[in-house]
Amino acid sequence: MKKLIMLLILLLLLGCSSSSPRDSKISKYFTFKEAIHSNTAKKYRIKNIPNNSEYKNIIYAAKRMDEVRKALRTKIYVTSWYRNKKVNKKVGGTHNSYHREGLAVDFKINGKAKYIKKKLDRAKISYDQLIYYPNENRVHISFKKSKRKERKQYFLKR
């Protein structure tokens, strides 16, 4: 009986924690909140919550983004990461966007993003696609679950 009471107290204390799972770190540099944040979702009151499979992909991408962050040696400002079907449609994303799976991240850094490819290549960081948008000083990076299948495609979009 004593053990049961202690267990119930422990569960109650854990359940009343002030930190939300949304604020939890999913890797060294990134939080779950960053991964699911969407101005579009907020504007249209869409819940941008991943399922279990998508959540696992987000965790995987976060670990990969830690490598990117380390290679760049600067803070990364995530502008888009996970998008559920409704959010993806609202932003005009393609039906097969890696954002839908949690495996693509759009981001900005302090300074010029045009040097990111060179820094990632120098650090031997693998990716599936890297797209640089110079007018926005923004970068899109996507990953596959297997590094061996990544195409290392680079695009410049004006």
C-alpha positions as CSV (number, residue, x, y, z in Angstrom):
1,M,0.0,0.0,0.0
2,K,2.9,2.4,0.9
3,K,4.5,1.8,-2.5
4,L,1.2,2.4,-4.3
5,I,0.8,5.8,-2.5
6,M,4.4,6.8,-3.3
7,L,3.8,5.9,-7.0
8,L,0.6,7.9,-7.1
9,I,2.4,10.9,-5.5
10,L,5.2,10.6,-8.0
11,L,2.8,10.4,-11.0
12,L,0.9,13.4,-9.6
13,L,4.1,15.4,-9.3
14,L,5.2,14.5,-12.8
15,G,1.8,15.3,-14.3
16,C,1.9,18.7,-12.7
17,S,5.2,19.7,-14.1
18,S,5.3,23.3,-15.4
19,S,7.3,22.5,-18.5
20,S,5.3,21.5,-21.5
21,P,6.5,18.6,-23.7
22,R,6.3,21.1,-26.5
23,D,9.2,23.0,-24.9
24,S,11.3,19.9,-24.5
25,K,14.7,19.5,-26.1
26,I,14.7,16.9,-28.9
27,S,18.4,17.3,-29.5
28,K,21.4,19.3,-28.3
29,Y,20.3,22.5,-30.1
30,F,16.6,22.1,-31.0
31,T,13.2,21.9,-29.3
32,F,10.0,20.2,-30.2
33,K,8.3,23.6,-30.2
34,E,10.7,24.8,-33.0
35,A,9.9,21.7,-35.0
36,I,6.2,22.2,-35.0
37,H,5.9,26.0,-34.9
38,S,4.1,27.4,-37.9
39,N,2.8,31.0,-38.4
40,T,0.4,29.6,-40.9
41,A,-1.0,27.0,-38.5
42,K,-1.4,29.7,-35.9
43,K,-3.1,32.1,-38.3
44,Y,-5.6,29.4,-39.4
45,R,-5.9,27.8,-36.0
46,I,-4.6,24.4,-37.3
47,K,-3.1,22.0,-34.8
48,N,0.3,21.1,-36.3
49,I,0.9,17.9,-34.3
50,P,2.8,15.0,-35.7
51,N,1.9,11.3,-35.4
52,N,4.3,8.9,-33.8
53,S,6.1,8.1,-37.1
54,E,6.5,11.8,-37.9
55,Y,7.7,12.5,-34.4
56,K,10.4,9.9,-34.8
57,N,11.4,11.6,-38.1
58,I,11.6,15.0,-36.3
59,I,13.9,13.5,-33.7
60,Y,16.1,12.0,-36.4
61,A,16.2,15.3,-38.3
62,A,17.0,17.2,-35.1
63,K,20.1,15.0,-34.6
64,R,21.1,15.7,-38.2
65,M,20.5,19.4,-37.7
66,D,22.8,19.3,-34.7
67,E,25.5,18.2,-37.1
68,V,24.6,21.1,-39.4
69,R,24.6,23.6,-36.5
70,K,28.1,22.3,-35.4
71,A,29.5,22.7,-38.9
72,L,28.1,26.2,-39.3
73,R,29.3,27.3,-35.9
74,T,26.3,29.7,-35.5
75,K,22.8,29.7,-34.2
76,I,20.1,28.4,-36.6
77,Y,16.7,30.1,-36.8
78,V,14.1,27.6,-37.9
79,T,11.5,29.1,-40.1
80,S,9.7,25.8,-41.1
81,W,10.1,22.2,-40.1
82,Y,7.2,19.8,-39.6
83,R,4.0,20.6,-41.5
84,N,0.9,18.4,-41.3
85,K,-1.3,17.9,-44.4
86,K,-3.5,21.0,-43.7
87,V,-0.6,23.3,-43.0
88,N,1.4,22.1,-46.0
89,K,-1.6,22.7,-48.3
90,K,-2.1,26.3,-46.8
91,V,1.6,27.2,-47.5
92,G,1.4,25.8,-51.0
93,G,3.8,22.9,-50.3
94,T,4.0,19.9,-52.6
95,H,2.1,16.8,-51.7
96,N,5.3,14.9,-51.3
97,S,7.2,17.5,-49.3
98,Y,9.7,16.2,-46.8
99,H,8.3,18.8,-44.4
100,R,5.2,16.5,-44.2
101,E,7.3,13.8,-42.8
102,G,9.4,16.0,-40.5
103,L,12.6,15.4,-42.6
104,A,13.0,18.9,-44.0
105,V,13.9,22.1,-42.3
106,D,13.9,25.7,-43.6
107,F,16.2,28.0,-41.6
108,K,18.1,31.3,-41.5
109,I,21.4,32.1,-39.8
110,N,23.1,35.4,-38.8
111,G,25.2,36.5,-41.8
112,K,25.2,35.2,-45.3
113,A,23.6,31.8,-46.0
114,K,25.3,31.5,-49.4
115,Y,28.3,30.0,-47.7
116,I,26.4,27.1,-46.0
117,K,26.9,24.6,-48.8
118,K,30.7,25.1,-48.7
119,K,30.8,24.7,-44.9
120,L,28.6,21.6,-45.0
121,D,30.7,20.0,-47.8
122,R,33.9,20.8,-45.9
123,A,32.5,19.1,-42.8
124,K,31.3,16.2,-44.9
125,I,27.7,16.7,-43.8
126,S,25.3,14.7,-45.9
127,Y,21.8,15.8,-47.0
128,D,19.3,14.9,-49.7
129,Q,18.6,18.4,-50.9
130,L,20.0,21.8,-50.0
131,I,18.1,24.8,-51.5
132,Y,19.4,28.3,-51.1
133,Y,17.0,31.3,-51.5
134,P,19.3,34.3,-51.8
135,N,16.5,36.9,-51.9
136,E,15.3,35.7,-48.4
137,N,18.8,34.6,-47.2
138,R,17.1,31.3,-46.3
139,V,18.1,27.7,-46.7
140,H,16.0,24.5,-47.1
141,I,17.7,21.2,-46.2
142,S,16.1,17.7,-46.3
143,F,17.3,14.3,-45.2
144,K,16.5,10.7,-46.0
145,K,16.4,8.1,-43.3
146,S,19.4,6.5,-44.9
147,K,22.4,8.7,-45.5
148,R,23.5,6.3,-48.3
149,K,20.3,7.2,-50.3
150,E,20.8,10.9,-50.0
151,R,21.4,12.6,-53.4
152,K,23.3,15.7,-52.2
153,Q,21.4,17.9,-54.6
154,Y,22.0,21.6,-54.5
155,F,19.6,24.2,-56.0
156,L,19.7,28.0,-56.1
157,K,16.2,29.5,-56.2
158,R,15.7,33.2,-57.0
